[in-house]
Amino acid sequence: MSERVIGYIEGGVVIDHIPLGRVWEIIHLLGIDKIKSLGRISVGDGFESNQMGKKGILKIEGISLSEYQLNLIALIAENVTVSIVSKGQIVNKIKTKIPNILKNVIYCNNVNCISNDPKEKIVPLIEYYLEKGFCCHYCNKFFKKDKLRFV
Ligand SMILES: [Zn+2]
């Protein structure tokens, strides 16, 4: 149903079931806002969803994203659906999972961490563990998924 609500794409990526209001964070995470030579991009938000009330959906034409980039989407929500489209048909559905190493993606949650000192100009480096959550490479402090601040 939602496939028809916003634009058709010939080839590219469809990201569906995005939590309401968070579609822009995905655009930023994937760096789509910085790429100039893309095809059609449809950004939808506030669409009805049987599963989740309201949702966002993103369709990006003429792009292929790395597995790492696609996995970054799991930082926004684990039940987001990522489909690869070729010749107007879905050819693959990807199950995203949070990458083990996040370099320059999210900040350490510890305000006193050296990586949060602008004078040091340190690139944030965070490790992810399924059970324990996120851990900063510099201060070794753990934090949870609901505390993420994106770079
Ligand atoms: Zn830290």
Residues whose N, C-alpha, C, O or C-beta is under 5 A from the ligand:
A	BS01	ZN	C108 N110 C113 C136 Y138 C139
